[in-house]
Amino acid sequence: MYPNVPRPVPGPPPAPGPQQTDPRAGIDEAVAGLDELNTLPLTEHVDRFEAVHTELTVALSSIDKV
C-alpha cells in the first residue's frame, strides 16, 4: 500500500433531531423492512440493518432525552 496516503476515517453518526413521535413507530417500520430480507440481494441487506440500528439508537437515546 501507500504509507503516506491518508486513509478516510468514518466520523460519528449524525445526531438525531428532537423526537416528535413515538420512537417505537420507527422501530416497527424498520424491523418490518427485515421481513422481506430473503428476497433482496445481499447488497441491500446492509441498508436494512442500518435502518434498524438507527431507529434503535434514536429510541434508546430518547429514553433519557440524551
C-alpha positions, 0 to 999 in steps of 0.5 A: 500500500501507500504509507503516506496516503491518508486513509478516510476515517468514518466520523460519528453518526449524525445526531438525531433531531428532537423526537416528535413521535413515538420512537417505537413507530420507527422501530416497527417500520424498520424491523418490518423492512427485515421481513422481506430480507430473503428476497433482496440481494445481499447488497441491500441487506446492509441498508436494512440493518442500518435502518434498524440500528438507527431507529434503535439508537434514536429510541434508546437515546430518547429514553433519557432525552440524551 
